[in-house]
Amino acid sequence: MRKNAKERFYEKTKTDEKTGCLIWQSCIHPCGYGRFKIKGKTQLAHRVAWVLEYGEIPEDILVLHKCNNRLCVNVKHLKLGTHQDNMNDLVSKNKRIHIIQ
């Protein structure tokens, strides 16, 4: 029997018992974010996790990591925010900006 997208997605993860992060174990973009192909399109894994759990992401909205772990796809560690929210988070934590193309 063929697996659905959610089954295929979560079989590519491993729980970090210390942090609770659900770590992406498959394809990784050079900037450090997981990638997953769904409906014929490769997308960022943390965004796919959000869609699988909660549905579509509004236009111009980002999926941000509360845990600051780019490979984490645990929806409890994710939140929606604007580009400005993301920039404010970067500045407050002295993080570097990574452009994904």
Backbone torsions as a table, in degrees:
resi	resn	phi	psi	omega
1	MET	NA	136.6	-177.9
2	ARG	-74.4	137.1	-179.9
3	LYS	-79.0	146.1	175.6
4	ASN	-82.3	172.8	-175.6
5	ALA	-59.5	-40.3	-178.6
6	LYS	-64.6	-42.1	177.8
7	GLU	-64.2	-45.9	178.9
8	ARG	-60.8	-40.6	-178.7
9	PHE	-63.5	-55.6	-172.8
10	TYR	-72.4	-16.8	175.2
11	GLU	-74.7	-7.6	179.0
12	LYS	-101.1	23.1	-177.8
13	THR	-127.8	161.8	177.0
14	LYS	-143.9	133.9	-179.1
15	THR	-80.0	132.0	171.7
16	ASP	-89.0	106.7	-174.5
17	GLU	-61.0	-29.7	-177.9
18	LYS	-73.5	-42.8	-173.7
19	THR	-103.4	-19.3	-174.1
20	GLY	81.8	-0.9	177.5
21	CYS	-66.2	143.7	173.9
22	LEU	-102.0	101.6	-169.0
23	ILE	-86.1	128.0	177.5
24	TRP	-68.5	129.6	-174.5
25	GLN	-113.5	7.0	-174.6
26	SER	-113.4	-140.2	-176.1
27	CYS	-56.6	132.6	-179.1
28	ILE	-127.5	130.2	176.8
29	HIS	-67.6	149.3	179.2
30	PRO	-54.4	-24.2	178.0
31	CYS	-82.1	-1.7	173.5
32	GLY	100.1	5.5	178.2
33	TYR	-97.6	143.5	176.3
34	GLY	-67.9	154.5	177.8
35	ARG	-132.1	144.8	-177.3
36	PHE	-145.2	134.7	179.4
37	LYS	-92.6	123.0	179.9
38	ILE	-141.7	135.1	-177.5
39	LYS	53.0	39.0	175.8
40	GLY	77.7	6.1	-177.3
41	LYS	-129.6	133.0	176.8
42	THR	-82.6	128.4	-176.8
43	GLN	-132.4	165.0	176.5
44	LEU	-67.6	132.9	-172.7
45	ALA	-61.9	-38.2	-178.9
46	HIS	-67.2	-31.2	176.1
47	ARG	-71.3	-38.9	177.5
48	VAL	-63.3	-42.4	178.5
49	ALA	-56.3	-45.2	-179.6
50	TRP	-61.1	-47.1	-178.6
51	VAL	-63.4	-42.2	179.7
52	LEU	-62.5	-33.2	-177.4
53	GLU	-89.7	-42.8	-170.6
54	TYR	-118.0	-12.6	-178.0
55	GLY	102.9	-171.9	-172.9
56	GLU	-57.5	150.2	178.3
57	ILE	-96.1	129.6	179.3
58	PRO	-58.0	150.7	179.4
59	GLU	-59.5	143.3	179.2
60	ASP	67.3	16.3	177.5
61	ILE	-112.2	140.0	179.6
62	LEU	-103.3	159.3	171.0
63	VAL	-105.0	115.5	-174.7
64	LEU	-103.6	150.9	178.0
65	HIS	-94.4	119.1	173.3
66	LYS	-73.1	-28.3	-176.6
67	CYS	-87.6	-9.1	-179.7
68	ASN	63.7	24.0	177.7
69	ASN	-110.9	107.6	-176.1
70	ARG	-58.8	-26.3	-178.6
71	LEU	-88.8	-3.3	-179.1
72	CYS	-77.3	131.4	176.6
73	VAL	-121.7	18.6	176.7
74	ASN	-73.8	115.4	-175.9
75	VAL	-62.7	-20.8	175.5
76	LYS	-71.0	-17.0	-179.7
77	HIS	-100.9	4.4	-177.3
78	LEU	-113.4	155.5	175.0
79	LYS	-150.9	156.4	176.2
80	LEU	-86.5	147.5	177.5
81	GLY	-164.3	171.5	178.8
82	THR	-90.2	171.9	174.5
83	HIS	-58.6	-40.9	179.5
84	GLN	-63.6	-40.1	176.0
85	ASP	-57.7	-42.5	-179.2
86	ASN	-66.3	-42.7	179.0
87	MET	-64.8	-40.8	177.5
88	ASN	-61.1	-40.2	178.5
89	ASP	-64.6	-43.2	179.1
90	LEU	-59.6	-47.0	-178.0
91	VAL	-65.3	-44.3	-176.5
92	SER	-65.7	-24.1	-178.2
93	LYS	-109.4	8.5	-179.2
94	ASN	52.9	40.6	179.5
95	LYS	-91.1	157.6	178.2
96	ARG	-92.0	151.1	179.1
97	ILE	-85.9	133.4	176.2
98	HIS	-120.5	124.7	179.1
99	ILE	-91.4	128.3	177.9
100	ILE	-107.0	129.8	178.9
101	GLN	-119.1	NA	NA
